[in-house]
Amino acid sequence: MVVSTYDDPRPARMISVDGVESDFEHSLTFPLKTYKGDESKCTYVQSKNTLVLTDRFAHTVFMFDTVNGTSRAVTNENIQEPRGACVGPGDTVLVCSENKNSIVHLTIDGKILGTYPVDMKFPYSICVSKDGTRLAVFNRCTGNTKLQLFKISPAMN
């Protein structure tokens, strides 16, 4: 498993099912900052060996190739205070853009495939069902929290 950290210069760590923590084998150059709680989240696209890390206040999504040790920073006007991220259909990435009240869909190369508005303020957390047919989005709007479930349609050829 890959998990986000805070108050640690390593913003993401690996944890085995037995609870053993480890770092990534290849040296990854993480942003030179130590995130506080709620400033960064991560996900891992296992089939592409790609660690995805959001940086809330830099309005950036980082994509780290954990085999080659390379990375790219993705910024875009639609990525504003990125929060939760998850692996999407076809080994893509879905990221909550909190200040745009939307979900941004990215390739692991950082290309934006689309931006999808959600009917909630401050989308915060996101996940896709194991079978890839459902998307759940949760927000953090005090007094107006929502959990929305969406059906993911297969791409048309």
N, C-alpha and C positions, 0 to 999 in steps of 0.2 A: 504494500500500500504506500501511497505517497500522501503526505500530510503537510499542511501549512504550519509555520511556526510564528512566534512573535517573541520579541526581546532576545533574538538570536541572530547572529550575522548570516546564518544559513536559513533562508526563508522557506525552504522545503526540505523534508527529510523522508527517508524510506523507513518503513516499519514492517518487519516480517509478521506473519500470523502468530508467531511465538512471542511477539513484543520486542524483538531485537531491533534497535535503531541503527541506521547506517547512512552514510553519505553516498552521493552518486559516484560511480567508479571513476569517470573522467572528470577532470577539473572543470567545473562550470564557473563562469564569471558572472556572479550575481550582481545586481545593483549594489553599489557601495552604501548601503543603509541597513539599519536594523529596524524592521517594521514593528510598530506597536500593534496591539490587538485590533482587529477590524480594518487594517490598512492594506492587507494583501491576502489573496486566496490562491490556491493552485489546483490543478488537475493534471492527469498524466494520460497521454495517448499512447498506450502500450505498444500497439502495432507499428507506430511510427517513432518510437523512442523519443517522444517529445514531451517535455515538462512545460506546462503553461502556467504563468504566474501573473496575476493582476497587481498593478500598483495604483491604488485608488487615487492618490493625490497627484501623481504624475500623469494621470489619464492615459495609462499605457498598459498594453498586454505584451508580456515577454514570452517568446517561444524559444526554448532551449533544446537543441539536439543533444541528447545525453550520450550518444555514441561518438560523435565528432567533436563535441565540446563547443560547438558554435551556437550563436544566438541571434535573434533579431527582435527589435522593439517595434511594436505596432501602435501607431497613434492615428487617430482619425477624429473628425468632428463629431462622429456618432459614438465614440468611446469617451464618455464623461463619467468619471468616478466608477470605473469598472469594479465589480464586486465578485460574486460567485462565478465559477466557470465549470463546465462539464464537457465530456466527450459527446459529440453530436453524431448524427448520421454520417456514415462513410468516413469515419475517423476525422471529422471536422471538429470545431470547437464552438461552443455557445457560451457567451459571456453576458452577464447582466450589466447594462449601462444605466447605473442608478439615476443620474441626473437627466437622462434622456427618456426615462420610463420605457425602455426598450431592451430587446435582446439583440446582440450583434453575433452574426454567424460568420466564422472565419475558417480558412484553410490553415493547416499547420505552417504553411509558408507565409502567412500573414495577409493573404488576400481576403478582402471582405466580400462574402457571398450575398449578404443581405442584412437588413436591419428591420426588426419586427417590433412594432409598438405593442405594449401590453396594457391592459385596462387596469392599471394599478400605479400608485406612486411608489418610487424607490424600490424597484425590483432588486432583491438582495441575494437570493440563493436559487440554484437551478439544478435539475437533474433529469436524466432521460431514463426511461424504464429499461430493464435488461433486454427486452425484446425489441427496443428501439421504436416503439409505436406511440409512446406517450411522453410528454414533456411537462414537468411540474415546475412552477415558478412561485416563489414566496417573497413577500416584500417586508419592509421594516417601517411602515408608516404608522406611528403611534395613533391609536384610536381608529385606524382603518386598515388593519392587517388583512391580507388576503392570501389564499393559496389557490392558484389557478392550475387547471389541468388542460393540456392541449393535445389533440391528436396529431401525430406526425404522419403526413401523407408521403408515400413513396414518390421519388422524383420521376417525372415523366421524361421519356426519351424523345 
